[in-house]
Amino acid sequence: MVLDNLGGSLRNALKKIASANKIDKALVDEAVREIQRALLQADVNVKLVMQLSNTIKSRALDEKPAPGMNPREHVINIVYQELINLVGRGADIPLKKQNIMLVGLQGSGKTTTAAKLATFFQRKGLRTAVICADTFRAGAYDQLKALCEKQGIFFYGEKGNTDAPAVARNGLEATKKYDIRIVDTAGRHALEGDLIQEMKDIHAVVNADQKLLVMDAALGQQASEQAKAFNEAVNITGVIITKLDGTAKGGGALSAVAETKTSVAFIGVGETPADLERFEADRFISRMLGMGDIKTLIERAQEVQTEQEVDVESLMRGKFTLKDMYQQMEAMNKLGPLKQIMQMLPMGGLGFELSDKEYQMTKDRLDKYRVVMDSMTAAELDDPKIITASRIKRISQGSGASPDLVRELLKSHQAMQKALKGMRGGMGKMNMKRMMKRFNPGAKT
Ligand SMILES: Nc1nc2c(ncn2[C@@H]2O[C@H](COP(=O)(O)OP(=O)(O)OP(=O)(O)O)[C@@H](O)[C@H]2O)c(=O)[nH]1
């Protein structure tokens, strides 16, 4: 996963908020300190970390939670939003005819990225060509040519010609009929005057719509210096951060993006041509925090309609009838596989375990249960404990279901009742009503 270490530390800070008894200044301060430590360790620039901390603190204490959100969710949401602000919105690279110039230091992953980017556009149905204007590194021509040929992408280069702007000019002439023309340029081991001059010269020829800086995620504070220098030379329009699949910290490159007021366009997440992703801040942060796709959860939860009203009060008093169970199962069935739902909850679920059976609330299983329940009396539905062996036999004969299926239904009920009891006891100060509402937004509370 992207930025594993940073994600893990931030997750710990969020867990503290999620399980706190009370949200007050002391708790917010402590959580913010943990967030600061995590970000600094991942090489995020100190100034940005301080800005982010102050914003989280003041928003968490001053702003009122949105309707339906408890104070914990409110603070978690603020942290989530501010992390998105920190990494910024992704650069908007339209899918249209344009010239793209890649710049960056040697080893940043530029050549590989040129092929990845070309693959990306080609897969979107745009005719794509790559021009090798890296006349500095001896192997660049062969490397890029091989990568492009493997992907069926048109390649232009002039082996032996060291005049990079001239190669770029000839390349553009030869690739006129292509929609996307990607010009790969040479890097150097360090920022040098001649590299910057060469970028300016190539830029003057290419007049690229997109000037994308390729940066290694492992870069620390030097990232800012690099971004500034390239920005001054060619006015970069976006950044591609490579090698985010490794154990890299990533914070240096992300800070450089914020400081130069550009945005991340793509991220490299592996070595193959397909390992390039468009950067979307909210997806990136929720993935890093392991929050799953919260948006999807909320949308799907909203789809569960109000017709199945559950008497949450009685559930909380300890009564959990077979009808209640059926309604909960129906709600889960509409939401989708319960396991997936649990993973989408910000705190990684509610902290109780059910067997795989209870998780698999398939339509088929629900239908079978319905038939069994139709053969039960009102008293049995209300209090399944009274269902003895002889009643099981009667229900089985009445419904045409096997006695085993009747027993399975009763066992599921017991397991869920136990889980509910565990929730009531184990959730401590967590708001049970809200949690139930999460499972079934139509529930009466
Ligand atoms: N794991 C991983 N490796 C990558 C990624 N992008 C590039 N690499 C690897 O990084 C190394 C350097 O990449 P190159 O593309 O050769 O470097 P370069 O920046 O083009 O070097 P110059 O052409 O000299 O500027 C290669 O081994 C690539 O396979 C990535 O997103 N993830």
The ligand as an SDF file (V2000), in Angstrom:
LIG
                    3D

 32 34  0  0  0  0  0  0  0  0999 V2000
    9.4100    0.3660   -7.9200 N   0  0  0  0  0  0  0  0  0  0  0  0
    9.3830    1.3350   -8.8300 C   0  0  0  0  0  0  0  0  0  0  0  0
   10.4670    1.5360   -9.6060 N   0  0  0  0  0  0  0  0  0  0  0  0
   10.4200    2.5240  -10.5190 C   0  0  0  0  0  0  0  0  0  0  0  0
    9.2880    3.3690  -10.6670 C   0  0  0  0  0  0  0  0  0  0  0  0
    9.5660    4.2520  -11.6490 N   0  0  0  0  0  0  0  0  0  0  0  0
   10.8140    3.9810  -12.0770 C   0  0  0  0  0  0  0  0  0  0  0  0
   11.3460    2.9430  -11.3940 N   0  0  0  0  0  0  0  0  0  0  0  0
   12.6770    2.3500  -11.5230 C   0  0  0  0  0  0  0  0  0  0  0  0
   13.6490    3.3420  -11.2420 O   0  0  0  0  0  0  0  0  0  0  0  0
   14.8340    3.1000  -11.9690 C   0  0  0  0  0  0  0  0  0  0  0  0
   15.2930    4.3640  -12.6700 C   0  0  0  0  0  0  0  0  0  0  0  0
   14.3690    4.6930  -13.6600 O   0  0  0  0  0  0  0  0  0  0  0  0
   14.7730    5.3100  -15.0790 P   0  0  0  0  0  0  0  0  0  0  0  0
   13.4960    5.5210  -15.7960 O   0  0  0  0  0  0  0  0  0  0  0  0
   15.7990    4.4650  -15.7470 O   0  0  0  0  0  0  0  0  0  0  0  0
   15.4930    6.6350  -14.5990 O   0  0  0  0  0  0  0  0  0  0  0  0
   15.6210    8.0440  -15.3110 P   0  0  0  0  0  0  0  0  0  0  0  0
   15.1180    9.0730  -14.3780 O   0  0  0  0  0  0  0  0  0  0  0  0
   14.9680    7.9860  -16.6170 O   0  0  0  0  0  0  0  0  0  0  0  0
   17.0920    8.2840  -15.5290 O   0  0  0  0  0  0  0  0  0  0  0  0
   17.6480    9.2940  -16.6320 P   0  0  0  0  0  0  0  0  0  0  0  0
   17.1480    8.8350  -17.9380 O   0  0  0  0  0  0  0  0  0  0  0  0
   19.1080    9.1260  -16.5290 O   0  0  0  0  0  0  0  0  0  0  0  0
   17.1920   10.6450  -16.2600 O   0  0  0  0  0  0  0  0  0  0  0  0
   14.5190    1.9710  -12.9140 C   0  0  0  0  0  0  0  0  0  0  0  0
   15.0440    0.7650  -12.3760 O   0  0  0  0  0  0  0  0  0  0  0  0
   12.9980    1.8980  -12.9270 C   0  0  0  0  0  0  0  0  0  0  0  0
   12.5060    0.6010  -13.1700 O   0  0  0  0  0  0  0  0  0  0  0  0
    8.1570    3.1380   -9.8010 C   0  0  0  0  0  0  0  0  0  0  0  0
    7.1250    3.8340   -9.8220 O   0  0  0  0  0  0  0  0  0  0  0  0
    8.2620    2.1200   -8.9040 N   0  0  0  0  0  0  0  0  0  0  0  0
  1  2  1  0
  2  3  2  0
  2 32  1  0
  3  4  1  0
  4  5  2  0
  4  8  1  0
  5  6  1  0
  5 30  1  0
  6  7  2  0
  7  8  1  0
  8  9  1  0
  9 10  1  0
  9 28  1  0
 10 11  1  0
 11 12  1  0
 11 26  1  0
 12 13  1  0
 13 14  1  0
 14 15  2  0
 14 16  1  0
 14 17  1  0
 17 18  1  0
 18 19  2  0
 18 20  1  0
 18 21  1  0
 21 22  1  0
 22 23  2  0
 22 24  1  0
 22 25  1  0
 26 27  1  0
 26 28  1  0
 28 29  1  0
 30 31  2  0
 30 32  1  0
M  END
$$$$
